[in-house]
């Protein structure tokens, strides 16, 4: 994200929340970078957090589940992988 101050543009790195980072980290160990639909306690991952990660470019929709078309199945993007690796 770039912010403008006067004539200068300042690059500001977007940082994930703790919940976003934890979710993204779980994709590192999965084939193809698949991100989980459920947390460690069997609760569905919050869709707003998933959509926020997509908007930041850290995750991307992977495929549509024919049995549950409303579920957002995602995988890590290269940018998401780099974010997790560097922090």
MODELLER restraints for C-alpha pairs under 7 A, 6 or more apart:
rsr = mdl.restraints
at = mdl.atoms
rsr.add(forms.Gaussian(group=physical.xy_distance, feature=features.Distance(at['CA:1:A'], at['CA:11:A']), mean=6.01, stdev=0.5))
rsr.add(forms.Gaussian(group=physical.xy_distance, feature=features.Distance(at['CA:1:A'], at['CA:12:A']), mean=5.41, stdev=0.5))
rsr.add(forms.Gaussian(group=physical.xy_distance, feature=features.Distance(at['CA:1:A'], at['CA:13:A']), mean=6.49, stdev=0.5))
rsr.add(forms.Gaussian(group=physical.xy_distance, feature=features.Distance(at['CA:1:A'], at['CA:14:A']), mean=6.97, stdev=0.5))
rsr.add(forms.Gaussian(group=physical.xy_distance, feature=features.Distance(at['CA:2:A'], at['CA:9:A']), mean=6.30, stdev=0.5))
rsr.add(forms.Gaussian(group=physical.xy_distance, feature=features.Distance(at['CA:2:A'], at['CA:10:A']), mean=5.59, stdev=0.5))
rsr.add(forms.Gaussian(group=physical.xy_distance, feature=features.Distance(at['CA:2:A'], at['CA:11:A']), mean=4.53, stdev=0.5))
rsr.add(forms.Gaussian(group=physical.xy_distance, feature=features.Distance(at['CA:2:A'], at['CA:12:A']), mean=5.87, stdev=0.5))
rsr.add(forms.Gaussian(group=physical.xy_distance, feature=features.Distance(at['CA:3:A'], at['CA:9:A']), mean=5.68, stdev=0.5))
rsr.add(forms.Gaussian(group=physical.xy_distance, feature=features.Distance(at['CA:3:A'], at['CA:10:A']), mean=5.16, stdev=0.5))
rsr.add(forms.Gaussian(group=physical.xy_distance, feature=features.Distance(at['CA:3:A'], at['CA:11:A']), mean=6.37, stdev=0.5))
rsr.add(forms.Gaussian(group=physical.xy_distance, feature=features.Distance(at['CA:4:A'], at['CA:10:A']), mean=6.08, stdev=0.5))
rsr.add(forms.Gaussian(group=physical.xy_distance, feature=features.Distance(at['CA:20:A'], at['CA:49:A']), mean=6.63, stdev=0.5))
rsr.add(forms.Gaussian(group=physical.xy_distance, feature=features.Distance(at['CA:24:A'], at['CA:35:A']), mean=6.81, stdev=0.5))
rsr.add(forms.Gaussian(group=physical.xy_distance, feature=features.Distance(at['CA:24:A'], at['CA:76:A']), mean=6.95, stdev=0.5))
rsr.add(forms.Gaussian(group=physical.xy_distance, feature=features.Distance(at['CA:24:A'], at['CA:84:A']), mean=6.99, stdev=0.5))
rsr.add(forms.Gaussian(group=physical.xy_distance, feature=features.Distance(at['CA:25:A'], at['CA:84:A']), mean=6.10, stdev=0.5))
rsr.add(forms.Gaussian(group=physical.xy_distance, feature=features.Distance(at['CA:26:A'], at['CA:35:A']), mean=6.54, stdev=0.5))
rsr.add(forms.Gaussian(group=physical.xy_distance, feature=features.Distance(at['CA:27:A'], at['CA:33:A']), mean=4.66, stdev=0.5))
rsr.add(forms.Gaussian(group=physical.xy_distance, feature=features.Distance(at['CA:27:A'], at['CA:34:A']), mean=5.24, stdev=0.5))
rsr.add(forms.Gaussian(group=physical.xy_distance, feature=features.Distance(at['CA:27:A'], at['CA:35:A']), mean=4.63, stdev=0.5))
rsr.add(forms.Gaussian(group=physical.xy_distance, feature=features.Distance(at['CA:27:A'], at['CA:75:A']), mean=6.94, stdev=0.5))
rsr.add(forms.Gaussian(group=physical.xy_distance, feature=features.Distance(at['CA:27:A'], at['CA:76:A']), mean=6.38, stdev=0.5))
rsr.add(forms.Gaussian(group=physical.xy_distance, feature=features.Distance(at['CA:32:A'], at['CA:75:A']), mean=6.97, stdev=0.5))
rsr.add(forms.Gaussian(group=physical.xy_distance, feature=features.Distance(at['CA:33:A'], at['CA:75:A']), mean=5.03, stdev=0.5))
rsr.add(forms.Gaussian(group=physical.xy_distance, feature=features.Distance(at['CA:33:A'], at['CA:76:A']), mean=5.09, stdev=0.5))
rsr.add(forms.Gaussian(group=physical.xy_distance, feature=features.Distance(at['CA:34:A'], at['CA:74:A']), mean=6.09, stdev=0.5))
rsr.add(forms.Gaussian(group=physical.xy_distance, feature=features.Distance(at['CA:34:A'], at['CA:75:A']), mean=4.23, stdev=0.5))
rsr.add(forms.Gaussian(group=physical.xy_distance, feature=features.Distance(at['CA:34:A'], at['CA:76:A']), mean=6.57, stdev=0.5))
rsr.add(forms.Gaussian(group=physical.xy_distance, feature=features.Distance(at['CA:35:A'], at['CA:74:A']), mean=5.54, stdev=0.5))
rsr.add(forms.Gaussian(group=physical.xy_distance, feature=features.Distance(at['CA:35:A'], at['CA:75:A']), mean=5.10, stdev=0.5))
rsr.add(forms.Gaussian(group=physical.xy_distance, feature=features.Distance(at['CA:35:A'], at['CA:76:A']), mean=6.79, stdev=0.5))
rsr.add(forms.Gaussian(group=physical.xy_distance, feature=features.Distance(at['CA:37:A'], at['CA:44:A']), mean=5.89, stdev=0.5))
rsr.add(forms.Gaussian(group=physical.xy_distance, feature=features.Distance(at['CA:37:A'], at['CA:45:A']), mean=5.59, stdev=0.5))
rsr.add(forms.Gaussian(group=physical.xy_distance, feature=features.Distance(at['CA:37:A'], at['CA:73:A']), mean=6.97, stdev=0.5))
rsr.add(forms.Gaussian(group=physical.xy_distance, feature=features.Distance(at['CA:38:A'], at['CA:44:A']), mean=4.31, stdev=0.5))
rsr.add(forms.Gaussian(group=physical.xy_distance, feature=features.Distance(at['CA:38:A'], at['CA:45:A']), mean=5.11, stdev=0.5))
rsr.add(forms.Gaussian(group=physical.xy_distance, feature=features.Distance(at['CA:39:A'], at['CA:45:A']), mean=6.01, stdev=0.5))
rsr.add(forms.Gaussian(group=physical.xy_distance, feature=features.Distance(at['CA:53:A'], at['CA:59:A']), mean=5.57, stdev=0.5))
rsr.add(forms.Gaussian(group=physical.xy_distance, feature=features.Distance(at['CA:54:A'], at['CA:60:A']), mean=5.39, stdev=0.5))
rsr.add(forms.Gaussian(group=physical.xy_distance, feature=features.Distance(at['CA:57:A'], at['CA:77:A']), mean=6.88, stdev=0.5))
rsr.add(forms.Gaussian(group=physical.xy_distance, feature=features.Distance(at['CA:57:A'], at['CA:79:A']), mean=6.59, stdev=0.5))
rsr.add(forms.Gaussian(group=physical.xy_distance, feature=features.Distance(at['CA:57:A'], at['CA:80:A']), mean=6.92, stdev=0.5))
rsr.add(forms.Gaussian(group=physical.xy_distance, feature=features.Distance(at['CA:58:A'], at['CA:76:A']), mean=6.12, stdev=0.5))
rsr.add(forms.Gaussian(group=physical.xy_distance, feature=features.Distance(at['CA:58:A'], at['CA:77:A']), mean=5.42, stdev=0.5))
rsr.add(forms.Gaussian(group=physical.xy_distance, feature=features.Distance(at['CA:58:A'], at['CA:79:A']), mean=5.52, stdev=0.5))
rsr.add(forms.Gaussian(group=physical.xy_distance, feature=features.Distance(at['CA:58:A'], at['CA:80:A']), mean=3.77, stdev=0.5))
rsr.add(forms.Gaussian(group=physical.xy_distance, feature=features.Distance(at['CA:59:A'], at['CA:74:A']), mean=6.32, stdev=0.5))
rsr.add(forms.Gaussian(group=physical.xy_distance, feature=features.Distance(at['CA:59:A'], at['CA:75:A']), mean=5.57, stdev=0.5))
rsr.add(forms.Gaussian(group=physical.xy_distance, feature=features.Distance(at['CA:59:A'], at['CA:76:A']), mean=4.48, stdev=0.5))
rsr.add(forms.Gaussian(group=physical.xy_distance, feature=features.Distance(at['CA:59:A'], at['CA:77:A']), mean=5.07, stdev=0.5))
rsr.add(forms.Gaussian(group=physical.xy_distance, feature=features.Distance(at['CA:59:A'], at['CA:80:A']), mean=6.20, stdev=0.5))
rsr.add(forms.Gaussian(group=physical.xy_distance, feature=features.Distance(at['CA:60:A'], at['CA:74:A']), mean=5.33, stdev=0.5))
rsr.add(forms.Gaussian(group=physical.xy_distance, feature=features.Distance(at['CA:60:A'], at['CA:75:A']), mean=5.64, stdev=0.5))
rsr.add(forms.Gaussian(group=physical.xy_distance, feature=features.Distance(at['CA:60:A'], at['CA:76:A']), mean=6.44, stdev=0.5))
rsr.add(forms.Gaussian(group=physical.xy_distance, feature=features.Distance(at['CA:60:A'], at['CA:77:A']), mean=6.28, stdev=0.5))
rsr.add(forms.Gaussian(group=physical.xy_distance, feature=features.Distance(at['CA:61:A'], at['CA:72:A']), mean=6.60, stdev=0.5))
rsr.add(forms.Gaussian(group=physical.xy_distance, feature=features.Distance(at['CA:61:A'], at['CA:73:A']), mean=5.81, stdev=0.5))
rsr.add(forms.Gaussian(group=physical.xy_distance, feature=features.Distance(at['CA:61:A'], at['CA:74:A']), mean=4.25, stdev=0.5))
rsr.add(forms.Gaussian(group=physical.xy_distance, feature=features.Distance(at['CA:61:A'], at['CA:75:A']), mean=6.48, stdev=0.5))
rsr.add(forms.Gaussian(group=physical.xy_distance, feature=features.Distance(at['CA:62:A'], at['CA:73:A']), mean=5.70, stdev=0.5))
rsr.add(forms.Gaussian(group=physical.xy_distance, feature=features.Distance(at['CA:62:A'], at['CA:74:A']), mean=4.75, stdev=0.5))
rsr.add(forms.Gaussian(group=physical.xy_distance, feature=features.Distance(at['CA:62:A'], at['CA:75:A']), mean=5.87, stdev=0.5))
rsr.add(forms.Gaussian(group=physical.xy_distance, feature=features.Distance(at['CA:63:A'], at['CA:73:A']), mean=6.04, stdev=0.5))
rsr.add(forms.Gaussian(group=physical.xy_distance, feature=features.Distance(at['CA:64:A'], at['CA:73:A']), mean=6.67, stdev=0.5))
rsr.add(forms.Gaussian(group=physical.xy_distance, feature=features.Distance(at['CA:65:A'], at['CA:71:A']), mean=6.87, stdev=0.5))
